[in-house]
Amino acid sequence: SGLKPDLVIVLDLSLEKREERLSARYSESKETDKDRIELFNEDFHQNVRAGFTNLSHYFPEQKFCLINADKPQLELLNEALIQLERILSDES
């Protein structure tokens, strides 16, 4: 279709932090069942993470921003907004 994004933001979450957040989510809520993706083993999640962090090698013409998602949510939001503002100011 020829449409390409102005920016691709990849949130890179370490496997350790992923497990920490999942444990916290399930201990703080009545939710007990993991979804089908969460049930896959650590190798699967490591391969998915590697694929996303290497996207810029496959699509060098795209603007990729890799953000460390181990940070608190508000910091992630602020960093993503900074990247969006950078793209928007480049287009002006």
C-alpha positions as CSV (number, residue, x, y, z in Angstrom):
1,S,0.0,0.0,0.0
2,G,3.0,2.3,0.2
3,L,2.2,3.6,3.7
4,K,5.1,3.8,6.1
5,P,5.2,5.0,9.7
6,D,7.0,8.2,10.6
7,L,8.3,6.5,13.7
8,V,8.4,3.0,15.2
9,I,8.7,2.9,18.9
10,V,10.0,-0.5,20.4
11,L,9.6,-0.9,24.1
12,D,12.4,-3.2,25.2
13,L,11.5,-5.0,28.4
14,S,14.0,-7.3,30.0
15,L,12.8,-10.9,30.8
16,E,13.6,-10.3,34.4
17,K,11.4,-7.2,34.6
18,R,8.7,-9.0,32.6
19,E,8.5,-11.7,35.2
20,E,8.5,-9.1,38.0
21,R,5.6,-7.3,36.4
22,L,3.6,-10.4,35.7
23,S,4.1,-11.6,39.3
24,A,2.9,-8.2,40.6
25,R,-0.1,-8.2,38.3
26,Y,-1.3,-11.6,39.4
27,S,-0.6,-10.9,43.1
28,E,-2.5,-7.6,43.0
29,S,-5.6,-8.8,41.2
30,K,-8.1,-11.7,41.1
31,E,-6.7,-12.6,37.7
32,T,-4.9,-15.9,37.8
33,D,-4.7,-17.2,34.3
34,K,-1.9,-16.2,32.0
35,D,-2.8,-15.5,28.4
36,R,-1.6,-17.8,25.7
37,I,1.5,-15.7,24.9
38,E,2.5,-15.5,28.6
39,L,2.5,-19.3,28.7
40,F,5.3,-19.6,26.2
41,N,8.8,-20.4,27.6
42,E,11.6,-18.0,28.2
43,D,13.4,-18.9,24.9
44,F,10.3,-17.8,22.9
45,H,10.2,-14.4,24.7
46,Q,13.9,-13.9,24.3
47,N,13.6,-14.6,20.5
48,V,10.6,-12.1,20.2
49,R,12.6,-9.5,22.1
50,A,15.6,-10.0,19.9
51,G,13.4,-9.8,16.8
52,F,11.9,-6.5,17.8
53,T,15.3,-5.0,18.9
54,N,16.8,-5.9,15.6
55,L,14.0,-4.4,13.4
56,S,16.1,-1.4,12.5
57,H,18.5,-3.7,10.7
58,Y,15.8,-5.1,8.5
59,F,14.2,-1.8,7.7
60,P,17.0,0.8,7.7
61,E,14.9,3.4,5.9
62,Q,12.5,3.6,8.9
63,K,13.0,5.7,12.0
64,F,13.2,3.3,15.0
65,C,13.3,4.3,18.6
66,L,14.3,1.7,21.1
67,I,13.1,2.6,24.6
68,N,14.2,0.7,27.8
69,A,10.9,-0.4,29.1
70,D,12.3,-1.5,32.5
71,K,11.6,2.1,33.6
72,P,8.4,3.2,35.4
73,Q,5.4,3.8,33.1
74,L,5.5,7.6,33.4
75,E,9.1,7.7,32.4
76,L,8.3,5.5,29.4
77,L,5.4,7.8,28.4
78,N,7.6,10.9,28.7
79,E,10.4,9.3,26.6
80,A,7.9,8.3,23.9
81,L,6.4,11.8,23.8
82,I,9.9,13.3,23.4
83,Q,10.5,11.0,20.4
84,L,7.1,12.0,18.9
85,E,7.8,15.7,19.4
86,R,11.2,15.2,17.7
87,I,9.6,13.7,14.7
88,L,6.8,16.3,14.5
89,S,9.3,19.2,14.8
90,D,11.4,17.6,12.0
91,E,8.4,17.7,9.7
92,S,7.6,21.4,10.4
